[in-house]
Amino acid sequence: MVHIPIFRDMIRAIRACKTAAEERGVVRKECAAIRASINENDQDYRHRNMAKLMFIHMLGYPTHFGQMECLKLIASPGFPEKRIGYLGLMLLLDERQEVLMLVTNSLKQDLNHTNQYIVGLALCALGNICSAEMARDLAPEVERLLQFRDPNIRKKAALCSIRIIRKVPDLAENFINPATSLLREKHHGVLITGVQLCTDLCKTSTEALEHIRKKCTDGLVRTLRDLANSPYSPEYDIAGITDPFLHIRLLKLLRVLGEGDVDASDSMNDILAQVATKTESNKVAGNAILYECVQTIMSIEDNGGLRVLAINILGRFLSNRDNNIRYVALNMLMKAVTADAQAVQRHRVTILECVKDLDASIRKRALELVYVLVNETNVKPLVKELVDYLEVSDLDFRGDLTTKICSIVAKFSPEKIWYIDQMLKVLSEAGNFVNDEVWYALIVVISNASELHGYTVRALYRVFQTSAEQETLVRVTVWCIGEYGDMLVNNVGMLDIEDPITVTESDAVDVVEIAIKRHASDLTTKAMALVALLKLSSRFPSCSKRIEEIIVQLKGNLELELQQRAIEFNSVIAKHQNIRSTLVERMPVLDEATFIGRRAGSLPGATSTATAPSLNLSNGVAKPAAPLVDLLDLSSDDVPVPSSSGSDFLHDLLGVDMSPASQQSGTVQASKSGTDVLLDLLSIGSPSTQGSSSAVDILSSNISNKASISPLDDLSPLSLSSNATSNAGPMMDLLGGISSSPPAENNGPIYPSVTAFESSSLRLTFSFTKQPGNPQTTSIQATFMNLSSNTYTDFVFQAAVPKFLQLHLDPASGNTLPAAGNGSITQTLKVTNSQHGKKSLVMRIRIAYKVNGKDTLEEGQISNFPRDL
């Protein structure tokens, strides 16, 4: 006993250290003394030295030099030495240490020792650090100890068996019978370990699962019933509940047995209903049992009544004051929605209250659950609640909330006017948190709702008066005023639900001027406002002079984009009034399917893809059927240059090829449509001459400097109407008889069609044409033929080409491919080969479609193109 204070003195010395260096000095001194004692082989102080080493190890210092001392203590005959030895073994070593192999024989001897306390020490050590090799060597001894007379040994043997079957699953079958015998134990300590052992056996071995399911399910149900109905027992009572830990273990085992088996599930329905109804929920122990019971009910085979009961329990959890209980309830309800959405819907009000909770994690989880619960019948009240909360929500949560509201409105809107109203509310409250895609889509919907143009522009004007600080709201407002400003002033298309409003032409111009001069407005907003002013200069002649003054002020702007627009727009207003009204007519209706497809093709790093199919739903808002999958091999060297950009909208209006290659060359080729006069006006499509400088000054915008302008905004830089092409005759007169050259005939070479791709279910054929004088560009018509007896739906074609090729895909002729060759889908591809004559065309393709609702994907590489393409 005289040496015990030495250990205490070491602890006091270490705790008294004021710096890490001082502590290291004390530890080094003690370790040196321990090494000296080890070298002297002093058996009297060995166990005390080991106690010191364990303390030093817990401080984080290396103690590997003392590992052999553990083995020597374990080999000692006395219980005190063995106890400190096994404790050191579990603390200083793990299963990866090679020295552990030396202790296997000692463990085997101690497992067969006559002293049950030494047997318990060996079982504890084996259960903590057992390796696969030790498990194979010592499994028979552990299996024998499962039948030991002392319950504490049986309990430790069961825990040790769990470690063994996890390390060596092949040994599981040896423990099936001993484990099932433990389920009949009356001692709760042995019973709970036996239940856990059976649970692990079921997860490890299918044979064990079937055996226990067949032989033990009824007995486990009886055990749980007896436990639930047992009278007060002070030995196991926790908060008025008898042994909640055993309750939970039994429920977990029943869950494993009931999964996928109808008979086993039926046999446990009654006891699960009893536990769910009789367990008190005002204590933590009761809530733990109820939660486990709910998980078991949701996992076993279908029983509608029980599942409703379980979901009602989760609904009660949502009213609990404990945040942890509410969070796990929300997690479980997310899983329960797929099983019984109607039962979860009954707790919609409580879930909505959780969206307003002070705890951020509960708010986010509840919002995700609300998003899943929304459908066509409840979308209006749910969105109203969310929008009302949006006004008072925290800034850090407003982004997530805004995104979910916009997604819900876009997905379930019953009518366009409701969609527009809700989006305006969101933009007015949280416009700065809205993604660009949201207001792009809003403008597309507004463009398609011709009967609501007047209503929308008036609603935006009202909202702008109070929410001018919301950036996206300002953008949508100036775009609508630019397009429909005359409707705003003349109160065109008034609805019964509207209040009369008086807006003058000057008031409309004021809104756009505020957007331009507002300090917080970014480049995109100011650029859109400039386009709106150009359009208003034609529609509001009385304000033309004021608009010109506003535009002139921006001719010296430091932003090159604004400067260029201001100079060109001022030139249109000052010198070309005779064609201004034609140039700035209203935008044509934007096709949503084309817009979504081209926007997907304009993403950074994307290759050209076929246009995504859209669904025309009953609410009148077209929506994409599914997002396009990521393109092929983005990390490889043959990623093609994106062939689509925001300028495709200008291409639609002018018939101009705005591909990157044409931008780099400084010229843009005219299409075969009747837009040649307008192209001459823009000095696009033909080499500029010395006398064409005035034409070059006019409207050369957006051939370059596209940075910082969003894809949708590219429809606004010039916002030219397609009607400009139909009025080519009058424009020729206005421009002094400038005429265009007649279109050239297509006398290019003829190439044979090739079967580019063929499988057992699909054939793809390519036909080729070239324009004379442009050998680098090849027009390919792809024809898809269905060879199977099933109709293909949601048909999407994607292609990728190497860097020396540029690819542009036009929209496909449809997205449904009839069966057995009774129809086909065609799609046009344009490929420009920058290495024409040196390298041949090569292409990788991906074709996605659905057969009877199941997604199918086919891929291939095409290299059998004619050599001179």
Buried (B, 14 or more C-beta within 10 A) or exposed (E): EEEEEEBEEBEEBBEEBEEEEEBEEBBEEBBEBBEEBBEEEEEEBBBBBBBBBBBBBEEEBEBEEBBEBBBBBBBBEEEEBBBBBBBBBBBBBEBEBEBBEBBBEBBBBBBEBEEBEBBBBBBBBBBBBBBEBBBBBBBEBBBEBBEBEBBBBBBBBBBBBBBBBBBBBEBBBBBBEBBBEBBEBEBBBBBBBBBBBBBBBBBBBEEBBEBBBEEBBEEBBEBBBEBBEEEEEEEBBBEEBBBBBBBBBBBBBBBBBBBEBEEBBEBBBEBBBBBBEEBEBEBBBBBBBBBBBBBBBBBBBEBEEBBBBBBBBBBBBBEBEEEBBBBBBBBBBBEBBEBBEEBBBEBBEBBBBBBBBEBEEBBBBBBBBBBBBBEEEBBBEBBEBBBEBBEEBEEEBBBBBBBBBBEBBBBBBBBBBBBBBBBBBBBBBBBBBBEBBBBBBBBBBBBBBEEBBBBBBBBBBBBBEEBBEBBBBBBBBBBBBBBBBBBBBEBBBBEEEBEEEEBEBEEBBBBBBBBBEBEEBEBBBBBBBBBBBBBBBBBBEEBBEBBBEBBBEBBEBEBEBBBBBBBBBBBBBEEBBEBBEBBBBBBBEBBBBBBBBBBBBBBEEBBBBBBBBBEEBEBBBBBBBEEBEBBBEEEEEBBBBBBBBBBBBBBBBBBBBBBBBBBEEEBBBBBEBBBBBBBBBBBBBBEEEEEEEEBEBBBBBBBEBBEEBBBBBBBBBBBBBBEBBEBBEEBBEBBEEBEBEEEEEEEBEEBEEBEBBEEEBBBBBBBBBBBEEEBBBBBBBBBBBBEBEBBBBBBBBBBBBBEBBBBBBBBBEBBBBBBEEEBBBBBBBBBBBEEBEEEBBBBBBBBBBBBEEEEBEBEBEBEEBBEEB
